[in-house]
Amino acid sequence: MAIPGYDSSTVDEFTLEHVGARVDVVAGVVPERFGLRKSDRDPPVDALADPVDVVALEDVKAVEAMQIALVYDPSQLPPGASPTDVAVAARTDDGWEPLESTVDLEETTVTATLNDLPPGSTVVAGYDDSDDGNGDEVV
């Protein structure tokens, strides 16, 4: 997976195959211990995959771009939910915050592309109906 607009030789890639997670980052400093691991956190109610921790996120400096891609299970969507209402969500002090994301229905992945660090180091693919007009954020 390439971050659009960046030469692949400038992108550091980290993959955690057994949970279907990948992070690509373009930054001035990416520490050697940076990577991914399965999280011990409880997933949100509407999670469509297991949460993943981005390890040593706080040590990444001068971020130009970061792309987080997660595999999700579409069979876990609530009845009647649109398959495009899936987002990467980051765990913050206030709960799970959905990030602007793109869904690949064929690959059953959801991807968030950021120009900075995510608001939290634990991420998950989840159902997000925050654009349905009722103001509820389910993730």
Secondary structure as a PSIPRED ss2 file (coil, helix, strand):
# PSIPRED VFORMAT (PSIPRED V4.0)

   1 M C   1.000  0.000  0.000
   2 A C   1.000  0.000  0.000
   3 I C   1.000  0.000  0.000
   4 P C   1.000  0.000  0.000
   5 G C   1.000  0.000  0.000
   6 Y C   1.000  0.000  0.000
   7 D C   1.000  0.000  0.000
   8 S H   0.000  1.000  0.000
   9 S H   0.000  1.000  0.000
  10 T H   0.000  1.000  0.000
  11 V C   1.000  0.000  0.000
  12 D E   0.000  0.000  1.000
  13 E E   0.000  0.000  1.000
  14 F E   0.000  0.000  1.000
  15 T E   0.000  0.000  1.000
  16 L E   0.000  0.000  1.000
  17 E H   0.000  1.000  0.000
  18 H H   0.000  1.000  0.000
  19 V H   0.000  1.000  0.000
  20 G C   1.000  0.000  0.000
  21 A E   0.000  0.000  1.000
  22 R E   0.000  0.000  1.000
  23 V E   0.000  0.000  1.000
  24 D E   0.000  0.000  1.000
  25 V E   0.000  0.000  1.000
  26 V E   0.000  0.000  1.000
  27 A E   0.000  0.000  1.000
  28 G E   0.000  0.000  1.000
  29 V E   0.000  0.000  1.000
  30 V C   1.000  0.000  0.000
  31 P C   1.000  0.000  0.000
  32 E C   1.000  0.000  0.000
  33 R C   1.000  0.000  0.000
  34 F C   1.000  0.000  0.000
  35 G E   0.000  0.000  1.000
  36 L E   0.000  0.000  1.000
  37 R E   0.000  0.000  1.000
  38 K E   0.000  0.000  1.000
  39 S C   1.000  0.000  0.000
  40 D C   1.000  0.000  0.000
  41 R C   1.000  0.000  0.000
  42 D C   1.000  0.000  0.000
  43 P C   1.000  0.000  0.000
  44 P C   1.000  0.000  0.000
  45 V C   1.000  0.000  0.000
  46 D C   1.000  0.000  0.000
  47 A E   0.000  0.000  1.000
  48 L C   1.000  0.000  0.000
  49 A C   1.000  0.000  0.000
  50 D C   1.000  0.000  0.000
  51 P C   1.000  0.000  0.000
  52 V E   0.000  0.000  1.000
  53 D E   0.000  0.000  1.000
  54 V E   0.000  0.000  1.000
  55 V E   0.000  0.000  1.000
  56 A C   1.000  0.000  0.000
  57 L H   0.000  1.000  0.000
  58 E H   0.000  1.000  0.000
  59 D H   0.000  1.000  0.000
  60 V C   1.000  0.000  0.000
  61 K E   0.000  0.000  1.000
  62 A E   0.000  0.000  1.000
  63 V E   0.000  0.000  1.000
  64 E E   0.000  0.000  1.000
  65 A E   0.000  0.000  1.000
  66 M E   0.000  0.000  1.000
  67 Q E   0.000  0.000  1.000
  68 I E   0.000  0.000  1.000
  69 A E   0.000  0.000  1.000
  70 L E   0.000  0.000  1.000
  71 V E   0.000  0.000  1.000
  72 Y C   1.000  0.000  0.000
  73 D C   1.000  0.000  0.000
  74 P H   0.000  1.000  0.000
  75 S H   0.000  1.000  0.000
  76 Q H   0.000  1.000  0.000
  77 L C   1.000  0.000  0.000
  78 P C   1.000  0.000  0.000
  79 P C   1.000  0.000  0.000
  80 G C   1.000  0.000  0.000
  81 A C   1.000  0.000  0.000
  82 S C   1.000  0.000  0.000
  83 P C   1.000  0.000  0.000
  84 T C   1.000  0.000  0.000
  85 D C   1.000  0.000  0.000
  86 V E   0.000  0.000  1.000
  87 A E   0.000  0.000  1.000
  88 V E   0.000  0.000  1.000
  89 A E   0.000  0.000  1.000
  90 A E   0.000  0.000  1.000
  91 R E   0.000  0.000  1.000
  92 T E   0.000  0.000  1.000
  93 D C   1.000  0.000  0.000
  94 D C   1.000  0.000  0.000
  95 G E   0.000  0.000  1.000
  96 W E   0.000  0.000  1.000
  97 E E   0.000  0.000  1.000
  98 P E   0.000  0.000  1.000
  99 L C   1.000  0.000  0.000
 100 E C   1.000  0.000  0.000
 101 S C   1.000  0.000  0.000
 102 T E   0.000  0.000  1.000
 103 V E   0.000  0.000  1.000
 104 D E   0.000  0.000  1.000
 105 L C   1.000  0.000  0.000
 106 E C   1.000  0.000  0.000
 107 E C   1.000  0.000  0.000
 108 T C   1.000  0.000  0.000
 109 T E   0.000  0.000  1.000
 110 V E   0.000  0.000  1.000
 111 T E   0.000  0.000  1.000
 112 A E   0.000  0.000  1.000
 113 T E   0.000  0.000  1.000
 114 L E   0.000  0.000  1.000
 115 N C   1.000  0.000  0.000
 116 D C   1.000  0.000  0.000
 117 L C   1.000  0.000  0.000
 118 P C   1.000  0.000  0.000
 119 P C   1.000  0.000  0.000
 120 G C   1.000  0.000  0.000
 121 S C   1.000  0.000  0.000
 122 T E   0.000  0.000  1.000
 123 V E   0.000  0.000  1.000
 124 V E   0.000  0.000  1.000
 125 A E   0.000  0.000  1.000
 126 G E   0.000  0.000  1.000
 127 Y E   0.000  0.000  1.000
 128 D C   1.000  0.000  0.000
 129 D C   1.000  0.000  0.000
 130 S C   1.000  0.000  0.000
 131 D C   1.000  0.000  0.000
 132 D C   1.000  0.000  0.000
 133 G C   1.000  0.000  0.000
 134 N C   1.000  0.000  0.000
 135 G C   1.000  0.000  0.000
 136 D C   1.000  0.000  0.000
 137 E C   1.000  0.000  0.000
 138 V C   1.000  0.000  0.000
 139 V C   1.000  0.000  0.000
